[in-house]
Amino acid sequence: MRHRPPSRRRRCVTSGVLVDTITSLRYSGTGSNTVRMYLMGDGVKRRYDSTRRRQQAADNQRRIIAAAHELFLDKGYSATTITEIAAAAGVAAETVYAAFRNKPTLLHRAWDVAVGGDEQDVHLLDRPEMRAVFAEPDLATRLTRFAAVNTPIMRRTARLLRVLQGATGGDPAVADLLAEIDRARLDAMALHARAAADTGQLLVSQQECRDVLFATTDGSLWLTLVQRAGWTDTQYAAWLARLWTAMLVDPTHHPTRHQKPAPHTAR
C-alpha cells in the first residue's frame, strides 16, 4: 500500500479574517488555487472598504456644511467655532479641519451649497431649471420662470448673506467672499440682461435691465416680504414676476410663436 504524504496545515490571513487551509504535498496546486481565490475576495473587500470610506467622508461633509450653515445663522459667523460645528455635525474637530482646512473655506462651501441647493459642482446657470429660463423665447414668461427659480435660492441664501454682510468688518476673508458673491451675481444678471435684449422685447436698456435684476436679487426684498411680512414664497415669486415684467418688458411687442431663444454662457 502506497503511503500518502502527511497533510500540512497552514494558517492564512486574508481580508482581515484568519482562515485555515489544508494542503497536502500531492494536492498543493489545489491549495494554491484556494488561497488565490481568497486573495481575489480580499481585493473586492478593499474596493468595498474604499467606496464605503468615500461615502462616509461625503456624508460627514454634508453634515458639517449643514451644521455650519445653521450655526452661522443662529450665532453669527465670528461667534461660531469649529469645535461647535464639529459637535453639531457629530464628528471630531479634526475631521472638519481635514475636510475644509479652516472656517473661511467652510463658509465658502456652505454658500456654494446654499446657492445650488446641493453638493453638485454645477454652475447655477448650467443647471436644468436655469437653462429652461433662458430657453423661453417670450420675455414676460421667461422673467416669470426666473422669479420662480430665484425665490427658493433667496430662501436658502438671503439670511446667510445678511450674516456675511455683518461679519465683513472683522474678517478680511469674509469681505473677500462677499465681494466675490457680488461680482458673480452682477455677471449673472448681465447675462440675463443680454439675453433679454436679444429677444427684442426689452423696454429699457440692457444695462438698466442688468441693474434692476441685480438690485432685486440680493435677498433683501425676500427678507422684507417673506421673513418679516409673512408672505409665502408663491406670493413673492408672483409679485417679483409682475415687478420685472412691468419694469422690463415692452408691452407693445408680440413675439412670434417660434422665436429662437438667445444663448447664454456661464462664467
N, C-alpha and C positions, 0 to 999 in steps of 0.2 A: 504494500500500500504506500502510495506517494505521500510524502509529508507536506502539508500546507504551511507555507511561511506564516509565522505569527503575525497577527494583526497589530497595527501600530495606531495608537490613539493620539490625535493632535488637537490642540485647543487653538481656535482661530477667532480673533476678534474682528467682526465686520459689522458695520452700521451701528456701532456702539453696543452691540449685543454679543455676548460670549457664547459661541456655539461649539459643539463637539463634532468633529468629522473623523470617521473611522476609515482608514485606508489600509490596504494591505500592499505588500510589495508587488504582488501579481496584478492587482487592480488599481495601481497608483494613478493610471490615466483617468479612471472614473473619479477618483478622489480629487484630482486636479480640476476636472470639469465642475465638480460640485463646488469647490472653492471659487472657481471663476464665476459660477452662477451667483454666488453670494456677493461677489465684488461688483457685478453688474447691478445688483439690487442696491448696493451702497451708493453707486453713482446716482441712481434715481432718488435715493433718500437725500443726498446732498442737494440735488436740484430742488426737491420739495422744501428742504430747510431754507434754501436761498430765497425761494418765492415767498415763503412764509415770513422771513425776515423783512423782505421788501414791503410786504403787505402791512406788517406790524409797524414799520417805520412810517409808511404813508398814513396809517390810522393815527399814530402818535402826532404827526404833523397837523392833521386835520383837527384833532382835539386841542392842540396847542394854539393854533390860529383862532379857533372858536373861543377858547378861554381868554386869549389876549384881547380879542375884539370886545367881548363883554366887559372885561376889567377896564379897558381903556374908556369905555362909555361910562361905567359906574364910578371909577375913581379918578379918571384923567390919565393922560399918558405919563406925566412926570411922576405921579404918586404910585404908579403900578410898578412892581418889581418882578424880575424874572422868577424869583422864588415863589411869589404868589401865583404867577401864571402856571408854573410847573405844578403846584399843588392843585389848582383848579382843573388842570388837564389830566391829573393822575399820573404824572411822570416825574422823574428826577430833574432837578435844575440842570444837571449835566446833559441830559437829553435835549433840553431846549437849546443850550449853547451849541451842542453838536449839530443840531438841525439848522439853526438860524444865526449862530455866531454872537449876535448881540440884539439889543432891544430895537434899535432903529431898523435893522433888517427885518425883524419880525413885524414891525409896524408896516413896513412897505409891503410885505407879503399879505398881511391882513387887509390892507387897502386893495390890492390887486384882486384878492378873492371876493371882497365885497363888491367891486365893480362888475366882475364877470359872473358872480353868483356861484362859482365852483372853483375847483383847483386846476382846471384845464388851462394849459398855456396857449390860449387862443385870444388874439386881439379882439376887442369888443366889436370893432367894425367888420370883422370877419366871421362873427357868429351868425347863425342862420336867421335869427329874429331881426338882426340889423340889416342883413342882406335883403331880407324881404322888404324892409323900409325903403332902401334905395331902388329896389326893383319896381316900385309902384310908380306908374307914369303920371298919375293925377296928383298934383302937388298938395291939394287940400287933404286928400286921402292919405298921402304919404305923411304929412305932418300929424294927422290923427294917429297913424300907426306908430310914429316916432314918439308921440306923447304916451301911448300905451306901453311902449318898451322902456321909456325913460323913467316912468313912475316907480316901478319896482327897484330900479337902480337907485333912485332917490331914497327909497325906504332902507336900502342896505347901506348907503354911504353918507347921507346927509348929517346924521349925528356924529359919525366918525370924523367927517370933515370939520365939523364945529370943534371937536376935540383937538384936531391938528392946528386949527387956527388959534386956539387958546394956548398951545404949547410952543409956538414958534419963538417966543422971546427967550426961552430957557435952553433951547437945544438947536444948534445950527443944522443938525441932520434933519430935524423936523421941518425947519424952514426950507431946506433944500427940497424935501419931498413935496411940500405944499406948492413950491414954485414949479416943480415938475408936473404935478397934477394940473395946475392951471394952464401950463403950456400945452399939455396933451389934450385937454378939453377944448382949448381955443383952436388947436389944429383940427380936431374932430368937427367942431362947429363950422370951421372954414370949408371942410369937405362937404358937409351938408348944404352950406350956402351955395357953393359952386355947383353942386348937383341940382339944387333948386333953380338957380339961374339958367342952367342948361335946359330946363323944361320950357322956358319962355313964359312961365306963369307967375313970375315973381313981381310983386307990386313995388318993392323997394330995391335999392342997390344990393349987390352981392355982399358988400362989406356991412351994410346995415343989417342984413339978414343974419350974418355971422354974429354980429354984436348982440342982437336980440336973443338968438339962441343961446349964446354964451351967458348972458345975464340971467336967463331963466332956467338954467340947468345946474346951478351951484348948490341946490338943496335948500336955500333959504325960503323959497316960496312953499316948498313941500312942508318944511318945519312949521311955517306960519299957519298954513291952511289945514294940514292933516294932523300934525302933532299938537298944535295949540287950539285951533278952531274946531277940531273933531271931524273934519271931512273924511270920507272914505277915499281909498286910492282910486276907485272908479270915478267918483266925483271929480277928483283932482285931475285925472287924465283927460276927462271930457272937457273940463274948464281950460286946461292948458292947450288942448287941440283947438278950441274955439278962439283962444287968445292968439295963437300963432296964425291961424287961418285969417282972422280979421286984420292982423298987422302985416302979413307977408304975402298973401295970395291975391292976385289981380282978379277981382270978381267978374270982369268982363271977358276973361279968357275961357274958352271952351275947348279943352284938349280933345284930340281925336281919340277914338277908342283904342287904336293900336299904336299909340305914340311910343317910341323907343325910350326906355329909361336911361338916365345918364349913368355912366360907370363911375366907380369910386375906387380909391386906392388907400388901403390902411397904411398908416405911418407909425 
